[in-house]
Amino acid sequence: MTIVPSGTAASSDQGVGPLLRAWREQRRVSQLELALRADSSARHISFVETGRSRPSEEMVLRLAEHLDVPVRERNALLLAAGYAPRFPETPLDDPSLDALREGIERLIQGYEPYPALVFDAAYHVVAANRGIMMLLDGIPESLLRPPLNTMRLTLHPEGLAPRIRNLREWRGHLLEQMRRQMALHRSESLRELYEEVSAYPVPVPETDGIPELTDSVPYFALPMRIEHEGRTLSFISSTSTFNTPMDVTVAELAIETFLPADPATAKYLHTLLP
């Protein structure tokens, strides 16, 4: 697991040079390669990283783009270089994001009866459709108090975990996803969430007497096989984000959809949520 040390967290008093170097090293890009990508020189990149040269605002943004720095961290780089943040962080309930919220709601509702949800960088659920709420039937109220957290709901021993029949494989997939996010975002809250959910005991799913609701089909990706009302449903998940976001809030939203992995699951969902 590659995680930027907490001591390199973005701050204006550290200076932009060490921050850019940390991002470059994390991406495993040489000064020469970065210079070629950014139409600069290795000498200039070296001077920026050591503080001998102050990069222009345009150069900071160009380097951040080629290093695939998250939008939130690009603002931190600009501040460290002495410039104003470029990207706003608009509250999701702000009127200026009405079109976004309405579009998200239409998207996940249109995906019904299949499950779909939207979550932020901390895995807090922003919106969910009836398919998701169906899977959450019977979850203790303590786990359903806002803000709902998709990782906590899935991996908690009183959450969905006991119902997931291939829990060890699915848990491994989710924890690896979180490790990738931790390597990309310098977030203490995300690190704390990872430490919490990775420490949960792994319950043994109840399988006795639960019939398979799956056809004998080859899986093209790791499925989540979950028990629901005495049946085993099988889903393949897909996560999408917004292209070229210009707002921190929008940049950190992700839409996860669950596609039935076999005809039997699809048929059951259409019967349950017509």
Steps between C-alpha positions, in 0.01 A plus 500: 500500500643836392374785718644849517636544851288721723794734533463594133142613534429801288549826685597848391787523751680199350549662162389374163833338408499213754131439429557470127797273560287277725234470230762432231666229707166346588416482129848357434579761238853635449570872479590457134182313417287760679686780321430340162132458584467859623708660221763613749855393590635264763711789630193716557312213669800449728514871586126500580527195725796642693343844536758677281228598254140603561271344240233705330136427575469347153803277562360375833175402331681344206721287724200400712313395186785279378542349847128426523470695826141505636313830468500564876877454513550732202352778710749411775789517252387842382480626860846362574632688196341826617199502268127499563313169470363444152226245570198578721353253748128553468266338755294233329175666612599834342248622237780517242520119512126446451555360150765261630281368781200460271713322241640261760153420631367434150799281423477270801119486489516413132732211588230335713424224576876451511685654799690828458640761739717810510771558760768758576875471565434379856258233372202683649182421308363806321210331321367146456217339307242240599727216395754599764235554767366151425840350580510696828177350634553383857823693563512637859392861540838587652665442162233689308537832680639772273751536367470152355837356412515237228815331635364485853162370382664229290776375730352545848418161660146629563471645152502322166811294575321190639280491189784513247577141409843574351585746775875441516544569129266800499654641818845471344376688193355784710808538721725511195275769352540702819878457492507639147293798616734557795795509263322762291345720769681628809202455731529421869126422519537246218795340678298478822207341314735243345648412838149463644345278233811289441497412872142369494476128573409297193171317563434169332208542257194286566473259208309200631164465328546807278448401136711650224301735277774500239529328166822323409659794320866604490571823687691771313583685824491426872133483601344594831286202593252608766211331675160668486183344643632148468648545153851568381530793261811568296620845388792649311579857611622791291614842626505819292605861564454832320734594216724807554323630812550868585365480856646307795161365607416371152850355454457285811162349409482144370200311360495127568259276313437130553430298186332159540766240430253239378149481352345359818604802708368740234166317483461501877570874526245582231245297692588662834522861378276526193 
